[in-house]
Amino acid sequence: MTKSSRSELVKKIAIELGFMSIGISKAEYMTEESKRLEQWLNSDHHGKMSYMENHFDKRVDPTLLIEGAKTVISLSYNYYTDSKQTDPTAPKISKYAYGKDYHKVIKRKLKELVFRLQEEIGEFNGRCFVDSAPVMERDWAKRSGLGWIGKHTLLLSKKKGSFFFLAEIISDLDLEYDQEVRDHCGSCTACIDACPTDAISQEGYILNANKCISYLTIELKETLPKEFQSKMDDWMFGCDICQDVCPWNRFAHQHNEEQFLPSKNLLEISREEWMDISKEVFDKIFEGSAVKRTKYEGLSRNIKFVTDKR
């Protein structure tokens, strides 16, 4: 099988498994990206996410993760939905957390992709990643031609917007590499202007996690800073503001992943019910959900924080 036919096979099977986009790049040391990451860390923009400082060498060199690595296969998986919580005053949850935990859903599909490829082309060395290891997924997706990194620091596609998960397979497969696409943010500052906590730099492309609502409601385990109490826009888990205002997301379309569908109960919970949520209700509603990451105590903290301002 030729390099070209192997590459086509990877993309064909990935589409059959429900992935939205697939791109391939050369597994190599990331010189420019390593400089930007080092500068970002030195500026303390990662907040309390000390794990971002760990395994720096592996973050910027995939050949240290997989012996003999030749390629990074980047994939996107749509999670956009028009569904919304019915109570406009209720604390809000990011769209990506409406359904089952994406880590598990996509990891199973990646393993199936590897299995089917090995059936077709024989054994190869490969490892699957879904936001769970020191892999710079946005940078690899950019290198693989899936889009560009927008001013809000998320990957953006002209045809698909940004409401998608990213995943990678680092392997020793010899494949054809895809071309990068150019930046199409232009002079737009919608995401910068809309962020209520000023987490995005005025020039864009740099995010200060210390001010990001997603970081504050998910990653930060300490008491939430009082300075943000009136700026959270009712978000209790994650935040979609910079994506909701992005003009490119007019091309986002409804996903067709059953496991990402929100439960009726989740969307219909009122503000008052969220304020009184019990541990038992939390466990039932968020069974198998990424929201479990913040735990009942964390979500309760967030709910109290965003509702006390009224």
C-alpha positions in Angstrom: 0.0 0.0 0.0 1.4 3.4 -1.0 1.8 6.3 1.4 -1.0 8.1 -0.4 -3.4 5.2 -0.2 -2.6 4.7 3.5 -3.4 8.3 4.2 -6.7 8.1 2.3 -7.6 4.9 4.3 -7.0 6.7 7.6 -9.3 9.5 6.6 -12.0 7.2 5.1 -12.3 5.1 8.3 -12.2 8.2 10.5 -15.1 9.7 8.7 -17.0 6.4 8.9 -16.5 6.5 12.7 -18.0 10.0 12.9 -15.0 12.3 13.0 -15.6 15.6 11.3 -12.1 16.4 10.0 -8.8 14.6 9.8 -5.3 16.0 9.0 -1.8 14.6 9.1 1.5 16.3 10.1 5.1 15.3 10.6 6.0 14.2 14.1 8.9 16.5 15.0 10.2 18.9 17.6 7.9 22.0 17.7 10.4 24.9 17.8 8.2 27.9 17.6 5.4 26.4 19.7 7.9 25.6 22.4 9.0 29.2 22.6 5.4 30.4 22.9 4.5 27.8 25.5 7.6 28.7 27.6 6.7 32.4 27.4 3.1 31.7 28.4 4.2 29.6 31.4 6.7 32.2 32.5 3.9 34.8 32.4 2.0 32.7 34.9 -1.0 32.6 32.4 -1.6 29.0 33.4 -2.8 29.9 36.8 -2.9 27.0 39.3 -2.6 24.4 36.4 0.9 23.3 37.6 0.6 20.2 35.5 1.1 22.4 32.4 4.7 22.8 33.5 5.3 19.1 33.7 6.8 17.0 30.8 7.7 20.1 28.8 10.0 18.1 26.5 7.2 15.6 25.7 4.7 18.4 25.0 6.9 19.8 22.2 8.4 16.6 20.9 6.0 13.7 20.0 8.9 11.3 19.3 9.4 11.2 23.1 5.9 9.9 23.5 6.0 7.2 20.8 9.3 5.6 19.8 9.9 6.0 16.1 7.0 8.4 15.7 6.6 9.7 12.1 3.1 11.2 12.0 0.6 13.0 14.2 -3.0 12.3 13.0 -5.2 15.1 14.2 -9.0 14.6 14.3 -12.0 16.8 15.2 -15.3 15.7 16.5 -18.4 17.9 16.4 -20.3 18.7 19.6 -22.3 21.8 18.5 -26.0 21.9 19.4 -28.8 24.4 19.2 -30.3 23.0 22.4 -30.4 25.4 25.3 -31.4 25.4 28.9 -35.1 26.4 29.2 -34.7 28.8 32.1 -32.8 31.9 30.9 -31.9 32.8 34.5 -30.5 29.4 35.4 -26.7 29.0 35.9 -25.2 27.9 32.6 -23.3 24.9 31.4 -21.0 24.8 28.4 -22.4 22.9 25.4 -19.5 20.5 25.4 -20.7 19.1 28.8 -24.3 18.5 27.9 -23.9 14.8 27.2 -21.5 12.0 28.1 -17.8 12.6 28.9 -16.1 13.3 25.5 -12.9 11.7 26.7 -14.4 8.3 26.9 -16.7 8.6 23.8 -13.8 9.8 21.5 -11.2 7.5 23.0 -13.3 4.5 22.1 -13.6 5.7 18.5 -9.8 6.3 18.3 -9.1 2.8 19.4 -11.6 1.5 16.9 -9.8 3.5 14.2 -6.4 2.0 15.1 -7.9 -1.5 15.2 -9.4 -1.2 11.8 -6.3 0.3 10.3 -4.2 -2.5 11.7 -6.6 -5.0 10.1 -6.1 -3.3 6.7 -2.4 -2.4 6.7 -0.8 -4.6 9.5 0.6 -3.8 12.9 2.0 -0.4 13.7 3.0 1.5 16.8 0.5 4.2 17.8 -1.0 5.9 20.8 -4.4 7.7 21.1 -4.8 11.0 22.9 -8.0 12.9 23.9 -7.0 15.9 26.0 -5.5 13.6 28.6 -1.7 13.8 28.1 1.1 16.3 27.4 0.1 16.9 23.8 -0.4 20.3 22.2 -3.5 19.4 20.4 -4.4 22.8 18.9 -0.9 23.3 17.5 -0.9 19.8 16.0 -4.4 20.4 14.5 -3.1 23.6 13.0 -0.1 21.9 11.6 -2.4 19.2 10.2 -4.5 21.8 8.3 -7.7 21.4 10.4 -7.8 25.2 10.9 -6.0 28.1 12.5 -5.7 29.1 16.1 -8.0 32.0 16.5 -7.7 35.1 18.6 -9.6 33.4 21.4 -6.9 30.7 21.3 -9.2 27.9 20.1 -8.9 26.1 16.8 -11.1 27.7 14.1 -12.3 26.3 10.7 -13.8 28.4 7.9 -16.3 25.6 7.2 -17.0 24.3 10.7 -16.4 27.0 13.3 -14.9 25.9 16.6 -17.4 23.8 18.5 -15.5 20.5 18.2 -13.2 18.4 20.3 -9.7 17.6 19.2 -7.9 14.2 19.3 -4.7 12.7 18.1 -3.0 9.5 17.1 0.8 9.6 17.2 2.2 6.8 15.2 5.1 5.4 13.3 3.0 5.1 10.1 4.5 6.7 7.0 1.8 9.0 5.7 1.3 12.1 3.5 1.3 15.4 5.4 -1.4 18.0 4.9 -0.8 21.7 4.4 -1.5 24.3 7.1 -4.2 26.9 6.4 -3.8 30.6 6.9 -5.3 32.7 9.7 -8.8 34.2 8.8 -9.5 36.2 12.0 -8.5 39.4 10.2 -9.4 42.6 12.1 -12.3 41.0 14.0 -12.2 41.4 17.8 -15.6 39.9 18.7 -14.2 37.4 21.1 -11.9 39.9 22.8 -14.7 42.5 23.2 -17.2 39.9 24.5 -15.1 38.3 27.2 -16.6 39.7 30.4 -13.4 39.0 32.4 -10.9 40.3 29.9 -9.1 36.9 29.7 -8.0 37.4 26.1 -5.2 39.9 25.4 -6.1 43.0 23.5 -4.2 41.8 20.5 -5.7 38.3 20.8 -4.0 34.9 20.6 -3.0 34.9 24.3 -5.3 33.7 27.0 -4.7 34.5 30.7 -6.3 31.4 32.3 -6.4 33.2 35.7 -9.2 35.3 34.2 -11.0 32.7 32.1 -14.4 31.6 33.2 -13.8 28.0 32.1 -10.6 27.9 34.2 -12.3 29.5 37.2 -15.3 27.1 37.2 -13.4 23.9 36.3 -9.7 24.0 37.0 -9.5 26.3 40.0 -10.0 24.4 43.2 -9.7 27.3 45.6 -12.1 30.0 46.5 -13.2 32.0 43.5 -11.8 35.5 43.3 -14.4 38.1 44.4 -13.3 40.4 41.6 -15.1 38.2 39.1 -18.4 37.7 41.0 -20.3 40.2 38.8 -18.6 39.2 35.6 -19.3 35.4 35.3 -22.5 35.9 33.2 -24.1 33.0 35.2 -21.7 30.3 34.0 -21.4 27.5 36.5 -19.4 25.1 34.4 -17.3 26.2 31.5 -18.1 29.1 29.2 -19.1 29.5 25.5 -19.0 33.3 25.1 -16.0 33.6 22.9 -17.3 30.9 20.6 -20.9 32.1 20.6 -19.8 35.5 19.3 -17.3 34.2 16.7 -18.6 34.9 13.1 -17.1 31.7 11.9 -19.5 29.7 14.1 -22.3 30.6 11.8 -21.1 27.5 10.0 -21.4 25.3 13.0 -24.0 22.6 12.6 -25.8 20.2 14.8 -23.8 17.1 15.8 -25.2 13.6 15.3 -23.5 11.9 18.3 -26.3 10.4 20.4 -24.0 10.2 23.5 -23.6 14.0 23.4 -27.4 14.7 23.5 -28.5 16.5 26.6 -31.0 14.9 28.9 -34.3 16.6 29.1 -33.9 16.9 32.9 -30.6 18.8 32.5 -32.0 21.5 30.2 -35.2 22.0 32.2 -33.7 22.5 35.7 -34.7 26.0 36.9 -32.4 28.5 38.7 -34.0 27.7 42.0 -33.5 24.0 41.5 -29.9 24.5 40.7 -29.4 26.5 43.8 -30.9 23.7 45.9 -29.3 20.8 44.1 -28.4 17.8 46.3 -25.5 15.4 46.0 -27.9 12.6 44.9 -29.4 14.8 42.1 -26.0 15.8 41.0 -24.8 12.2 40.7 -27.9 11.2 38.8 -27.9 14.1 36.3 -24.2 14.0 35.6 -23.6 10.3 35.5 -20.9 9.7 32.9 -20.5 13.4 32.4 -17.4 15.6 32.2 -19.1 17.8 34.8 -18.1 15.1 37.4 -14.6 16.6 37.0 -15.5 19.5 39.2 -17.4 17.3 41.7 -20.5 18.2 43.6 -18.7 20.5 46.0 -17.1 22.4 43.1 -20.3 22.9 41.2 -22.1 24.0 44.3 -19.4 26.5 44.9 -19.8 27.8 41.4 -23.6 28.0 41.6 -23.5 29.9 44.9 -20.9 32.3 43.4 -22.9 33.2 40.3 -26.2 33.4 42.0 -25.1 35.4 45.1 -24.5 38.5 42.9 -28.2 39.1 42.4 
